[in-house]
Amino acid sequence: MAVQPTSTARTARKSTTKKSPSVATKPDSKIDAQKRHALIAEAAYLRAERRGFAPGHEEEDWLAAETEIDLALTANIKAVQ
């Protein structure tokens, strides 16, 4: 069973996302917000799986996955230009 992040964790994640520039909001982006979210969710799941789904790292997994995906998307956009 997955442990749901606390409301504080969700708030922190949302505020972090709002402060950092999002690839999905850039006008030259080739990916929509839903696809970006799905990529981040999958990357976060894979991080949790590698840890054996030990609880207490959900927010850390999400934020690391978000950084990983945003860097990959940014690199991909620059390669296309």
Phi, psi and omega in degrees: 000132180280141178272127180281138177296151178290166179298328176295318179295319178296318179297317179297318180295316180297315181293325177295318180296320181292325182285323182275145179294135183256132179299325183292340181263354179286140183296332181270007182291143179258008185229141180271169185298323181294318179293318178300315180299317180296320178296318179295316180299318179293317179296321179294320178299315181296324176297314180297320179298317179298332178273359183077024179058032176298130183289159175100002183238016186300311181293318178301316178298316182296312183294322177293319179294321178299315178297314181301312182292316180298320177295318180295318180292319179297316179297321180293319180294317179295324179293327181284327184288000000 
